[in-house]
């Protein structure tokens, strides 16, 4: 997976667009198939890594870890580690993450409608 260097004109253009347009800013946070579907599962409550992985059989463990870390850095997901043996780690949406619920529900409705119309 390639990364955009912070000195590239592409990065600067994307950053400027995100600074000017809240929709682009939001899409950069939850964009991509994995971030959105992870949030969709977490809307129902806390989940452990293995539970998330079982709901997303096509995602690699590495990609799931990267996506959870990205969502955590964006303050969408909270990671809680319990001092138990073996250690227990749970992921849940933060308050701002739960604010995505109506957005995800509307995307679901729109996706179902568009899918029907495009068949």
BANU-823243 format. One record per residue (C-alpha): residue in three letters; x, y, z; chain. Coordinates in pm, 1 decimal, padded with zeros to 6 digits. Each point is the difference from the previous one (the first is absolute). Example, Ala and Ser with C-alpha at 12.3 -4.5 7.8 and 13.67 -1.06 7.14 Angstrom:
2
[site 'ala',[01230.0,-00450.0,00780.0],'A'] [site 'ser',[00137.0,00344.0,-00066.0],'A'] 
This chain:
119
[site 'unk',[00000.0,00000.0,00000.0],'A'] [site 'unk',[00148.6,00332.7,-00100.5],'A'] [site 'unk',[-00016.4,00301.9,00222.1],'A'] [site 'unk',[-00025.8,00362.5,-00100.8],'A'] [site 'unk',[00298.6,00198.6,00113.3],'A'] [site 'unk',[-00088.4,00318.7,00180.5],'A'] [site 'unk',[00216.2,00198.9,-00242.1],'A'] [site 'unk',[-00171.3,-00124.3,-00316.5],'A'] [site 'unk',[-00232.4,00231.6,-00189.9],'A'] [site 'unk',[-00268.8,-00271.2,00014.5],'A'] [site 'unk',[00013.7,00001.0,00381.3],'A'] [site 'unk',[-00008.7,00381.3,00010.9],'A'] [site 'unk',[-00299.1,00006.9,-00236.8],'A'] [site 'unk',[-00188.2,-00263.1,00200.5],'A'] [site 'unk',[00072.8,00186.1,00323.1],'A'] [site 'unk',[-00116.8,00332.0,-00143.8],'A'] [site 'unk',[-00320.7,-00157.2,-00127.9],'A'] [site 'unk',[-00065.2,-00164.0,00337.8],'A'] [site 'unk',[00063.0,00332.6,00175.0],'A'] [site 'unk',[-00252.5,00176.8,-00225.6],'A'] [site 'unk',[-00263.5,-00270.8,-00028.9],'A'] [site 'unk',[-00135.5,-00179.5,00309.9],'A'] [site 'unk',[-00147.0,-00277.3,-00218.3],'A'] [site 'unk',[00344.9,-00084.2,-00136.8],'A'] [site 'unk',[00146.2,00014.6,00350.4],'A'] [site 'unk',[-00264.5,-00248.4,00121.0],'A'] [site 'unk',[00048.8,-00226.2,-00303.0],'A'] [site 'unk',[00373.2,-00013.3,00069.5],'A'] [site 'unk',[-00070.8,-00129.8,00351.6],'A'] [site 'unk',[-00267.2,-00259.7,-00077.2],'A'] [site 'unk',[00075.1,-00048.7,-00369.1],'A'] [site 'unk',[00092.2,-00338.4,-00134.0],'A'] [site 'unk',[-00186.9,-00321.6,00046.9],'A'] [site 'unk',[00151.1,-00112.3,00327.5],'A'] [site 'unk',[-00032.8,00308.5,00221.5],'A'] [site 'unk',[-00368.2,00039.1,-00078.7],'A'] [site 'unk',[-00087.5,-00365.9,00053.5],'A'] [site 'unk',[00200.0,-00012.5,00326.2],'A'] [site 'unk',[-00202.0,00297.2,00125.1],'A'] [site 'unk',[-00319.6,-00170.7,-00115.5],'A'] [site 'unk',[00074.2,-00303.2,00217.2],'A'] [site 'unk',[00109.4,00208.8,00298.2],'A'] [site 'unk',[-00327.0,00197.2,-00003.1],'A'] [site 'unk',[-00151.4,-00307.4,00165.8],'A'] [site 'unk',[00244.4,00017.5,00290.8],'A'] [site 'unk',[00347.4,-00103.7,00113.6],'A'] [site 'unk',[00180.4,-00274.9,-00187.2],'A'] [site 'unk',[00327.0,-00181.5,00043.0],'A'] [site 'unk',[00251.4,-00027.3,-00284.5],'A'] [site 'unk',[-00090.3,-00363.7,-00069.3],'A'] [site 'unk',[-00369.8,00082.3,-00013.5],'A'] [site 'unk',[00061.0,00278.8,-00249.3],'A'] [site 'unk',[00219.7,-00231.6,-00204.6],'A'] [site 'unk',[-00276.1,-00263.6,-00008.3],'A'] [site 'unk',[-00247.3,00259.7,-00131.8],'A'] [site 'unk',[00252.5,00100.8,-00268.7],'A'] [site 'unk',[00137.1,-00330.7,-00131.9],'A'] [site 'unk',[00166.6,00160.3,-00303.7],'A'] [site 'unk',[00211.5,00247.6,00195.7],'A'] [site 'unk',[00350.0,-00097.9,00106.0],'A'] [site 'unk',[00096.4,00034.9,00364.2],'A'] [site 'unk',[00261.4,00258.3,-00099.5],'A'] [site 'unk',[-00254.4,00211.3,-00190.4],'A'] [site 'unk',[-00248.7,-00022.7,00286.6],'A'] [site 'unk',[00269.8,00114.0,00243.7],'A'] [site 'unk',[00098.1,00289.0,-00228.0],'A'] [site 'unk',[-00361.2,00110.2,-00046.8],'A'] [site 'unk',[-00075.9,-00017.9,00372.3],'A'] [site 'unk',[00313.8,00202.9,00074.1],'A'] [site 'unk',[-00100.9,00260.1,-00260.7],'A'] [site 'unk',[-00350.6,00025.1,00146.5],'A'] [site 'unk',[00148.1,00025.9,00348.7],'A'] [site 'unk',[00236.3,00278.4,-00111.3],'A'] [site 'unk',[-00301.1,00180.3,-00149.9],'A'] [site 'unk',[-00186.0,-00030.2,00334.2],'A'] [site 'unk',[-00275.4,-00211.5,-00161.6],'A'] [site 'unk',[00086.1,-00321.0,00186.0],'A'] [site 'unk',[00113.0,-00051.8,00357.4],'A'] [site 'unk',[00223.0,-00295.4,00090.2],'A'] [site 'unk',[-00018.3,-00134.1,00355.0],'A'] [site 'unk',[00256.7,-00247.9,00132.5],'A'] [site 'unk',[-00097.2,-00193.4,00311.9],'A'] [site 'unk',[00270.2,-00120.1,00239.8],'A'] [site 'unk',[-00093.4,-00366.1,-00016.8],'A'] [site 'unk',[00178.2,-00318.3,-00094.7],'A'] [site 'unk',[-00030.0,-00044.1,-00289.5],'A'] [site 'unk',[-00038.7,00371.1,-00078.2],'A'] [site 'unk',[-00341.6,00107.2,-00122.9],'A'] [site 'unk',[-00030.7,00288.1,-00246.6],'A'] [site 'unk',[-00331.6,00151.5,-00103.4],'A'] [site 'unk',[-00079.4,00254.8,-00267.4],'A'] [site 'unk',[-00294.8,00235.0,00010.0],'A'] [site 'unk',[-00113.1,00317.8,-00166.9],'A'] [site 'unk',[00066.8,00327.2,00175.5],'A'] [site 'unk',[-00277.1,00258.1,00036.1],'A'] [site 'unk',[00105.0,00160.6,-00329.8],'A'] [site 'unk',[00011.3,-00348.8,-00151.1],'A'] [site 'unk',[-00358.8,-00065.1,00106.5],'A'] [site 'unk',[-00095.7,00322.9,-00177.4],'A'] [site 'unk',[00064.2,-00196.2,-00321.9],'A'] [site 'unk',[-00303.6,-00223.0,00063.1],'A'] [site 'unk',[-00252.7,00206.5,-00200.7],'A'] [site 'unk',[00258.1,00050.6,-00274.3],'A'] [site 'unk',[00064.8,-00374.4,-00025.1],'A'] [site 'unk',[-00373.5,-00072.8,00005.9],'A'] [site 'unk',[-00057.9,00246.9,-00284.1],'A'] [site 'unk',[00290.0,-00146.2,-00200.0],'A'] [site 'unk',[-00157.2,-00343.3,00049.5],'A'] [site 'unk',[-00337.4,00121.0,-00130.0],'A'] [site 'unk',[00161.2,00182.5,-00291.7],'A'] [site 'unk',[00213.8,-00303.5,-00086.3],'A'] [site 'unk',[-00299.6,-00234.2,00001.9],'A'] [site 'unk',[-00201.6,00238.7,-00219.2],'A'] [site 'unk',[00284.7,00058.6,-00244.7],'A'] [site 'unk',[00069.7,-00373.4,-00021.5],'A'] [site 'unk',[-00366.2,-00071.3,-00087.8],'A'] [site 'unk',[-00007.8,00275.0,-00262.7],'A'] [site 'unk',[00325.0,-00106.2,-00162.4],'A'] [site 'unk',[-00100.5,-00366.4,-00049.8],'A'] 
